[in-house]
Amino acid sequence: MSDRQPGFETLAIHAGAAPDATTGARATPIYQTASFVFEDVDHAASLFGLQAFGNIYSRITNPTNAVLEERIAALEGGTAAVAVASGHAAEFLTMHALMQPGDQFVAANKLYGGSINQFNHSYKSFGWEVAWADADDPASFEAAITPRTKAIFCESIANPGGVITDIAALSAVARRHNIPLVVDNTMATPYLIRPFEHGADIVVHSATKFLGGHGNSIGGLIVDGGTFNWAGDARYPMLSQPRPEYAGMVLSETFGNFGFAIAVRVLGLRDLGPALSPFNAFLILNGIETLPLRMRRHCDNALEVATFLARHEAVAWVSYPGLPEDRYHALAQRYTPKGAGAVFTLGLKGGYEAGVKLVSNLQLFSHLANIGDTRSLVIHPASTTHRQLTDAQKSAAGAGPEVVRLSIGLEDPADLIEDLDAALRA
Ligand SMILES: *Cc1c(COP(=O)(O)O)cnc(C)c1O
């Protein structure tokens, strides 16, 4: 091969994978084993001391998971990655490597609802404070930064309302204050947006959604951009201070531009334990092979369905950045020219009752709490995921009583449109 870098479609199929050295198996085998035999006592000692790379126990590394890790690192353009049990585990282990009790981070206020819960409530038990900033206003992030701020967190395309984040503007804020920018790239996937190219330092994923793509496995990924300089920075002791677990080793010195990924693995994953099953890693790997094809079709279908709904007499508004009149259209053209994703919300003129009726009348759309499946999905947040909130809180979260969220699948868009039209008219 020439000096040419392989294209995204090639990496999606080949990165990290090779025919199995002993059996010749072409598909990546599922290494369904808890442990790995040491060559001898010295080999075991060097693995435990981090002097050699190799497998000890599948909570920390596994060869099937390693292929997935290499593949997502290649697709995102990062230095290394860690596969974990879920998207929430990816967020948690990222924060665990960055935060100490009493520390704070600044997060965009438009996020996946589960992330809002995790940050507001569960993180309190670790002494980690979240400060919320306006996803559309980089200055509000800067205003929330204190001497204890350890990170900025946002989504590239925010769930559920089709918000496109100005990642470069948030990166400029993060760089001015010398803190890392963490981007949840679940909704975009690296096919649509590669956050490191816009100044992100760490990328996290729920692989449960478009990466796996078939609604069959929970998984998460953390990708190290290799961009942040942790060395000698006492604010990040996991990375910059001698680790008693490893004979005083300083991870940022020993592992350089993939020190963050190593810290997540040998401190977070090792001690907290949310390991990804190799079977799920296998399913997510298979999903990623067709990611470029699927994302193109997801985006085409979503644009067609959104265009139809925007003109429908029962629909008050559609929030999809792919539509020319959408308030995020200019940012979408800059950050995601190949398509604006496949998840969006619409508001029904008939309010709460109309939302309940729509989800009940749809035949082809599945009524459930997930996104990024081959199948089209629908949920009415006000009667489900956001039901405990007041009406004012619901509206602030983009989940007012009239709001319905769609995740557009890979079916024939004419069938999706007919299903929606029939349910809206019923
Ligand atoms: C689903 C989701 C998560 C959480 O991921 P799980 O795999 O469900 O734990 C985090 N962020 C976003 C944007 C999501 O859509």
Ligand as a Chemical Component Dictionary entry (heavy atoms), coordinates in Angstrom:
data_LIG
# 
_chem_comp.id                   LIG 
_chem_comp.type                 NON-POLYMER 
_chem_comp.pdbx_formal_charge   0 
_chem_comp.three_letter_code    LIG 
# 
loop_
_chem_comp_atom.comp_id 
_chem_comp_atom.atom_id 
_chem_comp_atom.alt_atom_id 
_chem_comp_atom.type_symbol 
_chem_comp_atom.charge 
_chem_comp_atom.model_Cartn_x 
_chem_comp_atom.model_Cartn_y 
_chem_comp_atom.model_Cartn_z 
_chem_comp_atom.pdbx_ordinal 
LIG C1 C1 C 0 -27.755 6.435  25.827 1  
LIG C2 C2 C 0 -26.822 7.565  26.036 2  
LIG C3 C3 C 0 -25.918 7.572  27.109 3  
LIG C4 C4 C 0 -25.876 6.458  28.133 4  
LIG O1 O1 O 0 -25.447 5.284  27.527 5  
LIG P1 P1 P 0 -25.845 3.794  28.036 6  
LIG O2 O2 O 0 -25.145 2.915  27.069 7  
LIG O3 O3 O 0 -27.342 3.722  27.978 8  
LIG O4 O4 O 0 -25.341 3.695  29.437 9  
LIG C5 C5 C 0 -25.058 8.636  27.228 10 
LIG N1 N1 N 0 -25.083 9.657  26.350 11 
LIG C6 C6 C 0 -25.944 9.693  25.315 12 
LIG C7 C7 C 0 -25.922 10.845 24.374 13 
LIG C8 C8 C 0 -26.842 8.656  25.123 14 
LIG O5 O5 O 0 -27.709 8.695  24.096 15 
# 
loop_
_chem_comp_bond.comp_id 
_chem_comp_bond.atom_id_1 
_chem_comp_bond.atom_id_2 
_chem_comp_bond.value_order 
_chem_comp_bond.pdbx_ordinal 
LIG C1 C2 SING 1  
LIG C2 C3 SING 2  
LIG C2 C8 DOUB 3  
LIG C3 C4 SING 4  
LIG C3 C5 DOUB 5  
LIG C4 O1 SING 6  
LIG O1 P1 SING 7  
LIG P1 O2 DOUB 8  
LIG P1 O3 SING 9  
LIG P1 O4 SING 10 
LIG C5 N1 SING 11 
LIG N1 C6 DOUB 12 
LIG C6 C7 SING 13 
LIG C6 C8 SING 14 
LIG C8 O5 SING 15 
# 
